[in-house]
Amino acid sequence: MDREHAIASPASVAAARGLRWRQGLALWLLGMPGVVAVVGALLPTLAAHQALLPVPLWAVVLLSGLQTAVLLAAAVALGVVLAPRVGLGAPALSAWLSGRPVAPVLRSQLVPGLWGGLAGAAWLWALARMAPDALKPSDPAGAMPWSVKLLYGGITEEVLVRWGLMSLLLWLGWRLVQRGQGAPRAGLRVMAVGLSALLFAVGHLPAAQALAGVLTLPVVAFVLLGNAAFGVVAGMLYARHGLEAAILAHVLAHAVSHPFF
């Protein structure tokens, strides 16, 4: 192989880098409706207590949205830089942005995503019936809106946790254990899936505390086990089939289980 073919040209390197960052912008835009949905869900509570707020209501809303939007951008950037290095990605989105056929990629993700979503819905249905009384809202009207479950839970969380956090964890393990050589071993992938699932579950504890008032051992155990189990499913889908399969499963799990809550 001659040098011209052995070494990528600056133009091809720049094109690949541009494609990755267009993918990042697309993922950030995909996650932003969930940010808006969360802020909108908080608005009635904030408005009811705006006399206690240290700054005007509009400033609280704006800062809350900006904080989450910046966090989302950071997660997107991590995934853009690190995911390709450890064999992770969003293959359907990459195909679409590069002008390649998308349908074959989506077909390969569809069945795993559907199975993951149905399994997640069954798990959420079972959890709703096993939940400690402290986690059952006394007023059904105060339950999380469907838009938040679908947009933030189904899409934004996957970009934050799988694309950003899990990619980072796998990259760190790969760099530390394998010195960045070769493809990440199966054990490192299992570690990244499990640890990201646990951190995903831990991230639900503040909401549980707001609902329960106090984090008792049964509440903590329930929240960690319930969310980590689905986190493992979503992480496996991301590792094996791509981010779109994990998003499909998460959205479907909330969509199917919502009528039963």
N, C-alpha and C positions, 0 to 999 in steps of 0.2 A: 504494500500500500504506500503510495507516495505521500509526501508531506502535505500536499494540498488537500488530500482526502483525510489524512490522519488527524489534522488539526482543524477545528472548526474555525470558520472565518469570523472576523469581527461582526460582519453583518448578520450572520446566522445566530451568533451569541446575543446580539442586541435584539433580534427578532424574538428569540426564546424568552429573554428577560421581559420584553414588552408584553408578550402573551401572558406570562405569569402575573404581571401587575394588572393587566386587564381582567384577568380572572379574579384577582384580589378585589378590584373595584366592584365587579359583579357580585361577589360574595358579600361585600359590605352593604351594597344596596339591597341584596336579598334579605339581609338580617335587620335592616333598619325599620321595616314595618312592625316587627316585633318590639323594637324599642319604643316606637310611637304608641303601640297598643298598651304596653306596660305603664307608660307615663299617663296615658288616658285613663287607665283603670285606677290609678292613684289619685287622679284629679278630684273626684267627689270627696274623698277623705281629707285631702289637703284643703279643699275649699271650706269644708265644715269646721276646720280648725285653723283657718288662716289668721285669726286674731292672735294665735300663739306663735306664729312663724316669725323668725327674726328678720326676714326680708319679705318683700312683696311676693304674692302667690306666683305671679308670672316668672319671677326670678328663680323660685324654687323649681318650678316646672322646667324652665330652660336649663338650669344647672343639672337637674336629674337626667334629662335627655342627653345633654352633652357628655356627662360622665359615662353613661352607658355606651354612647356612640363612640367615644374614644377607646373604651375597653374593647369594643367590637373591632375597631380598626387595628388595635394592637394584636388581637387574636388572628385577624385576617393576615396581617403582615408576617406573623410567626409562621403561619401555615404556608404562605407563599414562598418563604425562604427555606423552610425546613422540610415540609412534606415531601417534595420531590426527591430529596436526598435520602429518604428512608423508605421509598417505595409507596408512599401514600398520595392520594390525590382526589380530584373531582373530575373523573374522566369524561362524563357527559358534557360538563361545562367547558372543559378544555377542547373537546371535539367541536362544539358549537362555535367557540371563539376562533378556532383555527380553520373553520370552513370545512371540516370533515363530517361525514355522516354521523348524526347523533342517535338515530333510531337503534342501530345494533348495540350501542353501548347501553342505552336505556333498557333495552330488552334483557340484557344480561343482569341488570340491577333490579328489574321489576319483581321477579319471583322472590328473591331473598328479602327485598324490602317489604313485600306484602306479607310474607311469613313472619318477619320480625314485627311488623305492625300489628298483626292479629295476635301474636303471642303477647306483645306489650299491652294490647287492649284487654286481653283475658287477665293478665296480671294486675292491671289497674282496677278492673272490675272486682277481682278477689280482694285487693287491698282495701277498696272502699268498704267492704263488709267486715274486714278485720281491724279497721282503724281504731285506735283508742278514742274514747269519747271526747277527749280534749281536742282532738284534731277534726272533729265533725262540726262544721259551722252551725251555730244555733239559728242563724237566719240564712236560708237558701239564697236569698238575693245578694248576700255578701260573698258568695262563692266566686272563684276566679272566672272571669268572663271567658267564653269560648274562643274569642279572638286572641286573647293572651295565650291560651293553651296551644292553639294552632300556630300562631305567628311567632311568639317568643319561645314557647316550649318546644315546638316542633322544628323550627328553623333556626332562630337566633341562638338557642342553646347548643345546637349541633355545630354551628360555626365557632362558637366560643370554646366549647369543651372538646369536641372531636378534632376539628380543623386546627384550632390553635393549641389547646392544652395537650391533647394526646400526641400531636405531631412533635411538640416540644419534648415531652417525656420520652418518646421513642428515640428521638435524635440524641438526647442526653445519654440514654443508656447505650446507644450505638457508639457514641464518641468515647464513653468511659470504658466500656467492656471490650469493644472491637477496634478501638482507636480509629473509628471512621472507615474501616476497611470492609469491603464486601457488602452483601445485603444483610440487614438486621436478622439475627437468629430468631427462631420461633419463640424462645423463652423471653426475649426482649419485647416481642410483640404482645405476648401474654401479660407481661409486666405493665406495659403501657396501657393496654385495655383495662386491666384491673385497677391500676392506680388512678387513671382518669375517671373510671366509674365511681370509685370511692370519693374522689374530690367533687365529682358531679353531685353525689348524694349529700356531702357535707354542705355544699352550696344551698341546699334546700332547708337547712336548719334555721336560718333567720326567719323564713316565712313560717316554719312550724312554731317557732317561739312566739311570733306575733299572733298566731291563731290560738295556741295553747296557753300562752301566758308564762309558762315555765317549762323548761326542757327536762322532764323527768326521764329516767332510764328507759321506760317502755316507749316513750315518744321518740327518743333519740334512736333506739334500736329499730323501731318501725320505719322511721324516715330513712335511715342509712340502708337498711336491708331492702326496702321497697324501691328506692331510687337506684341503688347500686346494681341491682339485678337487671333493670332495664338498661343501665349504663353499659353493662357488659355486652348485652345484645347489640346496642348501637355501635359500640366500639369494635366488635367483631365484624359488623357489616362494613364499617368504614375501612378496616384493615383489609378485608377480603374483596370488597366490591366497590368501594369508593364512597365519598361523602354523600352523594345523592341517594344511595340506598339507605343510609342512616337517617337522612332527613325524611324520606318517604315513610320509613317505619315509625319515626317519632310522630309525624303528623297524623298518620293513620291510627296509631294507638290512641291519641287524644280524640280524634274524630269519631272513632267507633265507640269508645268508652264514655264519651261525654253524656249521652242520654241517660246513663245509669247512675250519674252522680247528682 
